[in-house]
Amino acid sequence: MFRAGLVNPFLESAYSFLKKELSAEVTRGQLRLEESRATSGEVNVAIGVTGDAEGIVIYSMSERTAKAMATAMIGESVPVFEKLAESAIAEMGNIITGQAAIGLEECGYVCKLSPPTLISGKGVVISTLDIQRLIIPLETPLGYLEICVALRYLRPK
Amino acid sequence: MAKILVADDAMFMRNRTSRLLTANGYQVVEASNGEEAVRRYFEEKPDVVLMDITMPVLDGIEALKQLRAKDPGAKVVMVTALGQKSMVLEAIRAGARDFIVKPFEPERLLEAVKKQCQE
């Protein structure tokens, strides 16, 4: 069962991470629900979630945004989006989801996360099958980032 | 010079942690998954292990259990994005000496390493 109220842990963790690690102030756009199949950004970090909530969380952005965020995290210019930059962006997804999992546990949903997977390319279509995705649009000075939360909550509290 | 084993699947995080430790006078060896961490622990005999939890091949909790089963004195500090209470308890029960949640303050990590090296 989808629970829009459980989006707050993701919002709070994203705000906190982007401000602390990237010194980026964040403006949130209008939340929206999308069907499972959608075209993603050029760089996507996917984290699998299992436990009392199950599904996937995807962090989607342009390569330009990914480079800008990786540059801020690494502290050095990232002219080419290579291994270290990929790792930094994947770790951003890992940390934001990990922090959100603390909030989910406080709401009664104990979850485990998979290691992040990076999916790159133009026009990539990612389907979350039968789980609708809640889109959290975030505008930052480093670029636009979308968090797609496609979770099924198994144990309503 | 104390030797620290940094086990994390994220190259970015290994680089950042290794740079911090090296700049503060520690020798660093690295592992990119739990299985490699267990192997390198017995090859390198580090003073302290900094162990991520979510890693491929063998996760950090299982690696911690394997280390402690073979060496009950192994000093392992978990450094992870998974800071849920249930995860902290599981790690402590498995023998972790400390638990640091990412993103960490450099001082917090250095303090934990120093403390374990002194014990």
Interface residues (C-beta under 8 A of the other chain):
Chain A: F17 K20 E21 M73 I74 K83 L84 S87 A88 A90 E91 N94 I95 T97 G98 Q99 A101 I102 E105 V110 C111 K112 L113 S114 P115
Chain B: D9 A10 M11 F12 M13 N15 T54 M55 P56 T80 A81 L82 G83 Q84 K85 S86 V101 K102 P103
